[in-house]
Amino acid sequence: MFVLELTYTAPVERVDALMTEHIAWLDAQYAAGVFIASGRKNPRDGGVILAVGADRAGIERIAASDPFAVHEVCAYRITEFLATKTSDALAPYRQQLPG
């Protein structure tokens, strides 16, 4: 599982100008089963996405296709973790420690 943290690198007005494209990109990733939660940070200096994927390289490719990244209005920090404990609603995403 992956936590994608976006930090805006441009004024929020430039971010807002791309919001419709960004939301369409988010919707496509939800439809593909990659994203399971997302939202703005508070204070509004970026956002956070919770994603599932087979490998980091695939998640990095997806992040690079975000209109925010394409138009260079945000930077991504991607953290991979093993979700060994989840709520019942997220049980399908629960992972086992290796070994």
C-alpha positions as CSV (number, residue, x, y, z in Angstrom):
1,M,0.0,0.0,0.0
2,F,1.2,3.5,-0.6
3,V,0.6,7.0,0.8
4,L,1.0,9.7,-1.8
5,E,1.5,13.1,-0.3
6,L,1.2,16.1,-2.7
7,T,2.7,19.4,-1.8
8,Y,1.8,22.4,-3.9
9,T,4.8,24.1,-5.5
10,A,2.7,26.8,-7.2
11,P,0.1,29.4,-6.1
12,V,-3.2,27.8,-5.2
13,E,-4.8,29.7,-8.2
14,R,-2.7,27.7,-10.6
15,V,-3.7,24.5,-8.7
16,D,-7.4,25.4,-8.9
17,A,-7.1,26.0,-12.7
18,L,-6.2,22.4,-13.1
19,M,-8.7,21.0,-10.5
20,T,-11.2,19.6,-13.1
21,E,-8.4,17.7,-14.8
22,H,-7.0,16.4,-11.5
23,I,-10.5,15.2,-10.4
24,A,-11.0,13.4,-13.7
25,W,-7.6,11.7,-13.1
26,L,-8.5,10.8,-9.6
27,D,-11.8,9.3,-10.8
28,A,-10.0,7.2,-13.3
29,Q,-7.7,5.8,-10.6
30,Y,-10.7,5.0,-8.3
31,A,-12.4,3.2,-11.2
32,A,-9.2,1.2,-11.8
33,G,-9.2,0.2,-8.1
34,V,-5.9,1.9,-7.4
35,F,-7.0,4.7,-5.1
36,I,-9.1,4.0,-2.0
37,A,-9.1,7.4,-0.3
38,S,-7.9,11.0,-1.0
39,G,-8.4,14.5,0.1
40,R,-6.9,18.0,0.7
41,K,-4.5,18.6,3.6
42,N,-5.5,21.1,6.2
43,P,-4.0,23.7,5.9
44,R,-4.5,23.6,2.2
45,D,-1.0,23.1,0.9
46,G,-1.5,19.9,-0.9
47,G,-3.3,16.6,-0.5
48,V,-3.0,12.9,0.4
49,I,-3.9,9.8,-1.5
50,L,-4.1,6.2,-0.2
51,A,-3.3,3.8,-3.0
52,V,-2.9,0.1,-3.6
53,G,-0.6,-1.3,-6.3
54,A,1.6,-4.2,-7.2
55,D,4.8,-2.1,-7.1
56,R,6.3,1.3,-6.5
57,A,7.2,1.9,-10.1
58,G,3.6,1.5,-11.2
59,I,2.5,4.0,-8.5
60,E,5.2,6.4,-9.5
61,R,4.0,6.2,-13.1
62,I,0.4,7.0,-12.0
63,A,1.6,9.9,-9.9
64,A,3.6,11.3,-12.8
65,S,0.4,11.3,-15.0
66,D,-1.5,13.5,-12.5
67,P,-2.2,16.9,-14.3
68,F,-0.8,18.6,-11.2
69,A,2.5,16.8,-11.7
70,V,2.4,17.2,-15.5
71,H,1.9,21.0,-15.1
72,E,4.4,21.1,-12.2
73,V,2.1,22.6,-9.6
74,C,2.9,19.9,-7.0
75,A,5.6,17.6,-5.8
76,Y,4.9,14.0,-4.8
77,R,6.3,12.1,-1.8
78,I,5.4,8.4,-2.0
79,T,5.7,6.2,1.0
80,E,5.2,2.4,0.8
81,F,4.0,0.5,3.8
82,L,2.5,-2.9,4.7
83,A,-1.1,-2.5,5.9
84,T,-1.0,-5.4,8.4
85,K,-3.9,-4.0,10.4
86,T,-7.0,-2.4,8.9
87,S,-10.7,-1.7,9.6
88,D,-13.1,-4.4,8.5
89,A,-14.1,-2.3,5.5
90,L,-10.4,-2.4,4.3
91,A,-9.9,-6.0,5.0
92,P,-9.4,-6.9,1.3
93,Y,-6.3,-4.7,1.4
94,R,-4.8,-6.2,4.5
95,Q,-1.2,-7.5,4.0
96,Q,1.1,-10.0,5.7
97,L,4.6,-9.3,6.8
98,P,7.2,-11.2,4.7
99,G,8.7,-14.3,6.1
